[in-house]
Amino acid sequence: MSKSDRINTRIDVGLKKRAVKIFDRLGLTEAEAIRLFYAQVELHQGIPFPVTVPNTTTIAALNETNEPEKLPSFKTFRALRNHTGV
């Protein structure tokens, strides 16, 4: 298989650093990870994981993280369980 085509893209620096750490743990280079992604796209004939628009519950949960000081905190696991009713 000839490797003659090239991909050139911009990516958030923090995202790239975090991903490279994971690739390192998996023993992959960035190029290998990208080739792996492309191979999976071909195999699945689409994106190899679900891509969906978040529902209103998920959006609300994500928005809560914008103000972490308003989120409840718990000193013990038991307190969390009592709060959630589990």
C-alpha positions in Angstrom: 0.0 0.0 0.0 1.5 3.3 -1.1 1.6 6.1 1.4 1.7 9.1 -0.8 -1.3 11.2 0.2 -1.1 13.7 3.0 -3.5 15.2 5.5 -2.9 18.7 6.9 -5.2 20.1 9.5 -5.3 22.4 12.5 -6.3 21.0 15.9 -6.6 22.4 19.4 -3.3 22.2 21.1 -4.7 20.8 24.4 -6.8 18.2 22.6 -3.8 17.1 20.6 -1.6 16.8 23.7 -4.2 14.7 25.6 -4.7 12.4 22.6 -1.0 11.9 22.0 -0.7 10.8 25.7 -3.3 8.2 25.0 -1.7 7.1 21.7 1.6 6.7 23.6 -0.1 4.4 26.2 -1.5 2.4 23.3 1.9 2.2 21.5 0.6 4.2 18.5 2.1 7.2 16.7 -0.2 10.0 15.6 0.0 8.8 12.0 -0.9 5.3 13.0 -3.9 6.5 15.0 -5.1 8.5 12.0 -4.6 5.5 9.7 -6.5 3.3 12.2 -9.4 5.8 12.2 -9.5 5.8 8.4 -9.4 2.0 8.3 -12.3 1.8 10.7 -14.3 4.3 8.7 -13.8 2.1 5.6 -14.7 -1.0 7.6 -17.8 0.4 9.1 -18.7 2.4 6.0 -19.2 5.4 8.2 -17.9 7.0 11.5 -17.0 4.0 13.7 -18.8 5.4 16.7 -22.3 6.9 17.3 -22.5 10.6 16.4 -25.7 12.1 17.6 -27.1 15.5 18.5 -27.3 15.7 22.3 -30.9 15.7 23.7 -32.1 18.4 26.0 -31.2 16.4 29.2 -27.6 16.0 28.0 -27.3 19.6 27.0 -28.6 20.7 30.4 -26.0 18.5 32.1 -23.2 19.8 29.9 -24.3 23.4 30.7 -24.2 22.7 34.4 -20.5 22.3 34.2 -20.1 25.9 33.1 -20.9 26.9 36.7 -19.2 24.2 38.9 -19.7 26.2 42.0 -23.4 25.6 41.7 -23.0 21.8 41.5 -23.7 19.8 44.6 -20.7 18.3 46.4 -20.6 15.4 48.9 -18.2 14.6 51.6 -19.0 10.9 51.5 -20.2 8.3 49.0 -23.1 7.6 51.3 -24.2 11.3 51.1 -24.1 11.1 47.3 -26.2 7.9 47.4 -28.7 9.5 49.7 -28.9 12.5 47.4 -29.5 10.4 44.3 -31.8 7.9 46.0 -29.7 4.9 45.0 
